[in-house]
Each structure stands twice: as C-alpha cells, then as structure tokens.
Amino acid sequence: MRMRLTLCLLLAGGPLAAQPVDPVERGRELAETICSECHGVGESGVMKDYPPSFWAIARYRDDAQIRARIWSPPAHASMPFYAEVMFPDEVEALVAYIRSLE
C-alpha cells in the first residue's frame, strides 16, 4: 500500500509540479488520487461517519484539526501515515480543497 501511494504521489507531482497550480485544484487532484478509495471526496455533500466524507470534515473540523489528522491520524484509525510520503505543500493543498467544500 505504501509503495502504491508513494508512486501515485510521485506521478501526480511530475510535470505539473513546475507549473503554478491553484492549491484547491491540486488538493482535489490529490484527494481523487489518494483519498477517494476510502473517503467521499466530492462536492456532493454526502454525510458519512467512517471514514468521514470531505464534505463532513469541512463542516466539523478547523484547518488545524484537518492538518493534524492528515499528518498524524489517530492510532486506532486505518488511515496511512502520510507524513512519510507527503510534502507540506501537498498537505496544505488538501486542507484548501477540503475547506473549499464547506
């Protein structure tokens, strides 16, 4: 799983990384690539408990909580430990995208 995630992140950050990209759009791309297998990442407004949809996260978590959950998910969560494979600007892009769903 970790190797697949790393490969996806590397491929997603290829040629586009050199061009300025809107953080919300970049966050949407990352969400669709690495988060959509478990989370509802769309703008549909679907409420989901576990794992929560990004729409629900945007409504019930602030930026600091979202960022903390990405960097270091709770010990009981099945979410991968993204601190090993994500760059800070990617985390910020995900936060920006999630916040845009509010």
N, C-alpha and C positions, 0 to 999 in steps of 0.2 A: 504494500500500500504506500509506504513512504517513498519508494523508488518511483512509482507511478505519479505520485503527487509532485515530486521534485521534477520529473520530466515535463509534466504539464506546466508547471510554473516557469521552467526554463524556456519551453516553446512559446508560451504566452508572452514572455518578456523579450523575445527575439528582436526582429527589426522594428517593432512598434516602440520599443524602449527608447530609441534615439529620437523619436518624434514627440513633440509635446502633445499630451493626451489629457482630455478632461478627466479629473480624478473620479467623478461619478461614473463616467463611461468605462474607465479602466476597472473600477470596482465591480461594475456589472459584469464585465468580461471575466474577471477572476471568480466572481460568485457563480456564474454559469459553468465555469471550468472545474472549480474545485469544491464548491459548496452544495451544488444542486443535487448531488446524489442523495443527500440526507435532508437538507433544508429546502423549504419552499423559498425561492429567491426572487420570484417575480413581483410585479406590482399589483397583483390581483387582490390583495387584501385578505388572503385566507388566514384565518387564525388556526394555529397548530401548536399543541403543547410541547411535544418532544419528538425530535428536536424542534424548537420553535421556528416559525417562518420568519424571514427577514422583516416582513411587514409587522409582525408582533414584536419583534426585537426593537424595531424603530420606535414603537409606541411605549414600551415599558422599560427601556434601558437608556441611560445617557451615554454620551460619547466615551467617557472614561470606562464605563462598565462594558461597553461593546469591545473596546480596545483590549481590555484586560481579559475578556473571555476568549478573544482570538489568540492573544499571546500565551495565555496560560489557562486553559479550560479547567473546570473543577476536576478533582481527582476521580470522581465517580463517572464523569462524562466519557462517552466513547469517541469524542472529537479528537482528531490527531493533534499533536503538539506542534503547532505551526511556527513557533519561534525558531525551529530548526531549519525551516525551508522558505520562510517569507522575509522579504525586506521591509523595513519600516514604511517606505512609501506605498507598498502594496497593502499593508495593514490600514494605513490612512485612507487609501482608495476604497477599501471595503467599508470602512466606517462611513465615508462620504456617501457611498451608494446606499448603505442601509439607512442612513439618516434621510436620504432623498425620498425614501418610501413613506415617511411619516406624513 
